[in-house]
C-alpha cells in the first residue's frame, strides 16, 4: 500500500510539474513578446532623440546668429543716439554784406 501511495504521489507530482511547465512556457513567450516590443520602442525613441538633437543644434546656431545681430543693432543704435544728441558746433556767422554806397 505504501508503494501505491508513493506511486500515486509521484504521478500527481509529475502532473503538477507538467502543468507548471506549460504555464512557464506561456509566460516566457509573453515576456519575449514584451521584450521585442520594448526593443522596437527603444529603437524608435533613439531615432527621435537623434532627430531632436540635430534640431537643437540647428536652433542653437540660429540663436547665436540672432544674438550677434542683436548686439550689432544695439551698437548701431547707440552710435545713432550719440550722433543725434551730440552738441552741434555753433554755426559760423556769415558777415552780412556791407550796404552799397549810393
QUIVENTA-V579922 format. One record per residue. N is the residue number from 1. RES is the residue in one small letter. OMEGA is omega in degrees with one decimal (none if undefined). Layout:
N:RES:OMEGA ; N:RES:OMEGA
This chain:
1:x:178.3 ; 2:x:178.6 ; 3:x:177.8 ; 4:x:-179.9 ; 5:x:178.8 ; 6:x:178.5 ; 7:x:179.4 ; 8:x:178.9 ; 9:x:178.8 ; 10:x:179.7 ; 11:x:179.1 ; 12:x:179.3 ; 13:x:179.0 ; 14:x:178.3 ; 15:x:178.8 ; 16:x:-179.6 ; 17:x:179.9 ; 18:x:178.9 ; 19:x:179.1 ; 20:x:179.5 ; 21:x:179.1 ; 22:x:178.2 ; 23:x:178.7 ; 24:x:179.5 ; 25:x:177.6 ; 26:x:179.7 ; 27:x:178.6 ; 28:x:178.7 ; 29:x:178.3 ; 30:x:178.7 ; 31:x:176.5 ; 32:x:178.5 ; 33:x:178.1 ; 34:x:178.9 ; 35:x:179.8 ; 36:x:178.9 ; 37:x:-179.9 ; 38:x:178.9 ; 39:x:177.9 ; 40:x:178.0 ; 41:x:178.4 ; 42:x:178.6 ; 43:x:178.1 ; 44:x:179.8 ; 45:x:177.0 ; 46:x:177.2 ; 47:x:178.2 ; 48:x:179.7 ; 49:x:178.7 ; 50:x:179.0 ; 51:x:-180.0 ; 52:x:177.6 ; 53:x:177.4 ; 54:x:178.5 ; 55:x:178.4 ; 56:x:179.5 ; 57:x:178.1 ; 58:x:179.9 ; 59:x:177.5 ; 60:x:178.8 ; 61:x:179.0 ; 62:x:179.8 ; 63:x:179.0 ; 64:x:178.7 ; 65:x:179.6 ; 66:x:178.2 ; 67:x:176.7 ; 68:x:178.3 ; 69:x:179.3 ; 70:x:-179.6 ; 71:x:179.1 ; 72:x:179.5 ; 73:x:178.2 ; 74:x:177.5 ; 75:x:179.6 ; 76:x:179.3 ; 77:x:179.4 ; 78:x:178.4 ; 79:x:179.7 ; 80:x:178.8 ; 81:x:179.5 ; 82:x:-179.1 ; 83:x:-178.5 ; 84:x:-178.8 ; 85:x:179.6 ; 86:x:-180.0 ; 87:x:-179.5 ; 88:x:177.8 ; 89:x:-178.5 ; 90:x:-179.6 ; 91:x:179.5 ; 92:x:-179.9 ; 93:x:175.4 ; 94:x:-179.0 ; 95:x:177.8 ; 96:x:-178.1 ; 97:x:179.8 ; 98:x:179.9 ; 99:x:179.8 ; 100:x:178.6 ; 101:x:-179.3 ; 102:x:none
